[in-house]
Amino acid sequence: MIWVYRILVAGLLPLVILVLKIRDRLRGKRRPSFSARFARELPDLPTGCLWLHAVSVGEVEIARRLVRELAAEGSEFPVLVTATTATGLDLARRTMGDAASVIPCPLDLPGALGRVFDAARPRALVVVETELWPEMLHQAGRREVPTAVVNARLSDSSFRGYRRVRRLLAPLLEPVNLVLARSQSDADRFAALGVPSETIRTAGNIKYDLEPDSSPLPWIDAVRSAAGGRPIVVAGSTMEGEDAVVLDALARLDAGGREVLLILAPRHPERFAAVADLVTGRGLRLTRRSVDEPPDGATSVFLLDTIGELARAYRAAAVAFIGGSLVSTGGHNPLEPAVWGVPVLSGPHVHNFAEVYAEMTAARAAVIVDGPDELTDALTRWLDNPGAAAEAGAAGRGVVEANRGATALTAAAVLDLARGASS
């Protein structure tokens, strides 16, 4: 199977690179250079390390917590972190640059991966969530590098797709020595794909272990002052198509005599300019975080066009809307506002965080809405009743507190795996 995969990758890669370069140029999207991802000019890498691989911002956050916990556990192993996206790589370098070596993830090719494996000689490969690349797993197995999948998850849709090719997938998963699943349902799905049950454990969701970052935001006092008593609503990690829905809800609130100041944070940097044009095109007063111009009392929308500040921005919110959920992306992390005691609104597409939302909605800490009318109604209920909003926020914080502990369990299991390999 690995040779079939290699032939397909080798045949399609030139076309894929060309298409991605054209698309990135048209959309203004950044990604790590392909020359870097071929790993031909590597920096000095720590040998005998734990190699943590993450995809983008969410997985990098998990890796960051795991790196911190490994240090607290007295790990003797240096750490190498790889990330796939430009935003994930930027975040990893900014938050873990002092504690780990950070490089772009090599392409899933024998040469690129072999150069990283040979340079780093890792004691263990730790893959965050479901970034399972066949060549990466094969190279680890061939070199007898134990491999763990941590915070492992499989959504219903992903599981259905993988199950159709279960017989082809099973040999590619053989090098996996340990699966630390977020939930029992995730564990059951990995077992159904042929991963031996004795290698699967349920460790909980590391995302519950987030600690609120109370370091000050340089602009937050100016935004609060500009709000002038208006409640602040934060719409975070919005995807294309959602910003218009949020602005529609904002217009409905304004028509009903409920003025708010909106902090709008698109998920992807390449959309910042388009979202700014969307806001100003509606005649709304816009202030951009990236422009050295403080908001004032006329500001309707503060565009958070930076990376790494959203989680702290939720602290100022009366209500938070979590993007990626009115479209089929699958939702983003509702725990970031919940840890501040902020009530959460979300669209119906939350399969990336299905278990989290199940707990949040059961605790009445989150409400699922579909479209601008429902979003407006839900915002109105909480903005008109701050006591009910505070109760919902407290319930969300309670959900976070009740589910902590996965990071420590995961770090201990990873160290056991690496130490077993080095003994």
N, C-alpha and C positions, 0 to 999 in steps of 0.2 A: 504493500500500500504506500509506503514512503516513497518508492520510486515512481509510482503513478502520480503522487502529489508533486514530486520534484519536477517531473516532465511538464505537468500542467502549469506550475508556477514559472518555470523557465520560459515556457512558450508565451504566457500571458503577461509576464512582468513588463516587458518594454511597452506594450500597449497601455497597461494600467498606469505606468509612470507618466506617459504622454498625456493621457486623459486627465489624470490628477493635476498635472502642471497647468493644463489649459483651464480646467475648472477653477483651480485656486487663483489663477490670474484674473479670471472673470469675476470671481466672488470676493477677491481680496483676502483670501484665507491664507494663514501662515501654517506651515508644518515644518518639522525638522528636515534639513536637507537630505536628499537621497544619498549624496556622497557620504554624509555622516552615518547614515543608516547602513551603508555597506561596510562600515567599521574597518576601513582600510588604514586610517590614521588615528589610532586610539591613544588617549592620554594614558599615563601610568595608572593602572588599576590595582586595587588592593587584592592580594592573593589570599587564598583560603577564606574567602568572604561568604557572606550570605547575599545571594543575588535576589533582590525583590523586584518583580516586574509589575508595573501598573500601566493602565491605558491612559487615562486622562485625569481631570481634576479630582473627581470623586474617589477614584482608586488611589491616587497619590495621597489624598488625605488619610486613607486607611493605612497606607504604607508609612506615613509620617507618625501616626500613633503607634504603629508596631515598632518602628525604629526607636522611639522614645521608651517604649516598654522593654525592649530588648536591652537597652542601656541600663535601665533600672534593675533588670534581672541579672546584671553583671555579665553580659555576653562578652566572650573573648574574641568574637569574630568581627572583623570589619564588615562594612555594608556597601554593596553596590546597588544603586537604584536605576532602573531604566523606565522610561515613559515613552508613549507613542505619539501623543499630540504635542503641539507647541505650547499650548496653555498648561498642560500637565507637566511638561518639562520645565517651564518657567517656574511653576509653583514648587516643584521638587527642588530646584536649585535655590530658590529663595528660602524655603523652610527647612531644608535638610542639607544644604551645601556644606555646613560645618560638621555634620555628623556622618555623612556618606558621600561616596563618589556618585555623581549623577551623569548619565550619558543617554542619548537617544536609543530607543530599543532597536537592535539590529533587525534588518529584514529577515524574514523567515527562510533563509537560504543557508545551505551548508557552510559556504565560505564565510559569510558575515557572522553567523553564530559561532562557527568554529574559532574564529579569531578572538571573540570575546571569551568563550570558554577557556581557550588556551592561555589568554592573558590573565584572567582572574582566577582560574582553577577553583571555582566555588565549592564550598562544603555542602551547600544546599541551594536549590532553586525554589523560590517562593513566588508563586503566581497569585495575584490578587483577583478574586472573584472568578471570572470565566474567560480570561484571555488565554485560551488553550491553542497554541500554535503547534502543528504537527512536527515541524522540523526542530523547534526548540525542545519539545518533549523527547524527540528521538535522540538529539545530541546529548541531552542530559542522561538518558538511559544508556547510551553507548559508552559514556564516560563514567557510569555508575555514580552519578551525582543524584542524591535523593531529591525528590520533587514533591512539594506540597502545594495544594490549592487552598488558599485561606479566604475566609469570608465567602466561601463558595456558594454560588447561587445559580439556579436555572429557572427562568420564568416558564410559565405554561407554554407560551408560544415557542420559546427556544427548545424546550424539551420535546415538543411535538416534532419539530424539525429534525433534531438530533436522532430521535427514536426511529425515524424513517430510514436512517443510514446507520443503525446501531451496529450491524455486523462489520461495516467498513470502519466505524469509529473505534470499536473495541480495541483493535491492535494498537491504535495510536495513543490510547489512554493507558496502555500497559506500564509505561515508565512512571506513572503517578503513584507515589508511595503513601500519600496522606491527603485526605480531603477533609477540611474542617468547614462543615456546612453551617450556614446561618441559621437554618431551621430544620426540623425533621422532614418537612416536605421537600426541601432542597436535597437533604441526604437521601431520601427515597428516590428522587429523580436520578441522582448520580448512580445509585445502585442499579436502577432499571436500565441504565446505559451500559452496564457491564463492569463498573468499578467494583472490585471485591469489597464486600460489606465490612470486612475486618480492617480495611484502610480508611473507613469513613467514620467521622465523629461529628456530633452536633455541638458546636462551640459557642453559638450565639452570634449576634451581629455587632461587629466592631464599631459600626456607625453610631451605636448608642453610647459609646464611650467618649464622645466628644466633650471637651471642656470649653466653656465659653471663654473666648479671648477678650479680656477686658481692656486691652491696650487701646488708647484713644485713637479715634479717627480724626484727622486734622480738620475735617470739614463739618463734623456732626453738629457742633455748637452753632455754626452759621445756618445750617439747615433747620435746626430747632427754632432758632430766632426768626428765620424767614417764615416758618409755619405760623407763627403768631397766634398760637392757640388752636390752629387747625390740626386735626389728627393726622398722623403720618401713616400712610399705607405703603408697604414695600412689596413690589412685584418682582420676584427674583427668578433668575435663570429662565427668562422667557425665550420661547422659540418663535420662528417666523410664523405669523398668523395670530399669535397671542397678544402681541402688543396692541393691536387694533381693538381686540376684545376688551382689554384692560382700559384703554382710553375711552371706549364706548361706555363702560361702567362708570368711569370718572365723569363723563358728560351727564349721565343720568343722575348721579349723585348731586352734581352742581345744579342741574335743573330742579332738583328737589330741595334745594337750599342747604345742602350738606357739602361744604367746601372741605377738601382734603389737600394735602401736599403728597404727591406720589413720588416715591423713589423707585425708578424703573431700571432694572439691571438685566439687560439681554445676556443670554448664556455665552454667545460667541462674539469675540472682538470684531470679526469681519462684518457684523451687523450693526455696529454702533452708529455709523454715519447714516445708514438707512433709517434706523429707528429715530434718530434726531430729526431727520427730514419729515418723518411721519408725524412727530409731535408738533413741529412748527407749522407743518401743512394744515393742521387743524386750528391754527391760530392760538395755540397755547404758549405761554411763556416758559421757555426751557433754559435750564442751567446745566452745563456739562461738568462733571467732576474733573475731566482732563484739562479744562480751560481754567486758567487762574482768574476766575471771576465769581465772587461769592453770590449765592442766591439772595433774593430779597422778597418782600411781602407779596410781590406780583408773580413770583415763580409758582407755576402749577406742577411742573415736572422737573425733578432733579435726576439727570441721566447718570447712572453709575457706570461709566465707561472705563472701568479699570478691572483688574483681576486681583482677587485675594481680599477684597474688603466687604463682600456681601454678607458673610456670616456675622460680622460685627455690626453691619448696618441694621440687621433685624432687631437689634436691641432697642432701636428708636421707634419701632413700629407699634401702632395700635392693633393692626391686623396685617398678616402676611398672606400673599398669594404666591403659590409655588408653581412655576412654569413647567413646560414640557409635559403638561397634563391635559390641556385642552386639545392638543394634537397627539399623534400616536407615538411620541418619543418614549413614553413610559414613566414620566414624572421624574422629579429630582427630590433632594433630601428634605423632608419636612421637619427633621429633628433640629436643624440649624436655628429656626425661629423658636421651636418648642423649648429648647434649653434656656431661652431667655424668658419663658413664660408668655410667649406671644401666640395667640390663636391662629389657626392655619386654614386657608381656603385652597382648594385644589380642583382641577378638572378631573374627569373620570378615568383618564388613561394613566394609571399609576402602577403598572405591573412591575416596574423596576423596584418598587418599594411596597409590594402588596401586603406583606405581613406587618410592616410598620404602619401603613394606613389603616389596616384592620384594627390594630390596637388604638390608634389615635381616634378613629371615628367611634369605636366602642366606648372610649372614655369621653366622648363629646369634646375632644380637643381639636378636631378637624371636621370640616364640612366639605362634601363633594358637590361641586356646581358644574353646570353645563351651559356655557354661553353667557353673554353680557347681562341678560335679564336676571338669571339666577345669581350671578356674581354680584350684581347691584343689590339684590334683595338680601343676600347673606352679609354683605358689607354694611348695609343699612341696619340690620338687626344688631350687629355687634357695635357699630358706631353710636347707635342710639341708646345702647344699654352697656356702658363700660363695665358694670359689675358682672354681667354675664360673660363679657369678653375676658375679664380677669379670671373668672372661674374656669373658662375653657383653656386659657393659657396655663393656669396652675395644673390642670389635668394633664396637659401635654408635657409639662416639666416632670410630673409624676411618672408618666410613661417612660421617659428617658431614665430616670433614677431607678425604676424597677427592673430595667433590662441591662444594667451595666455589668461589666466583668469579662466580656469576650476577649478583649485585648490581652489580658494577663494569661488566660487559658491558651490563646493562640501563640503568644511568645514562648511560653513554657514548652508547648508541643514542638515548635520549630527548633528550639534549642536542643531538645531531646533528639530530634531527627538529625541535626547537624553533628551533635556530639557523638551519636552512634556511628555516624559515617567516619568520624575522625579518630575513633578509638581503635 
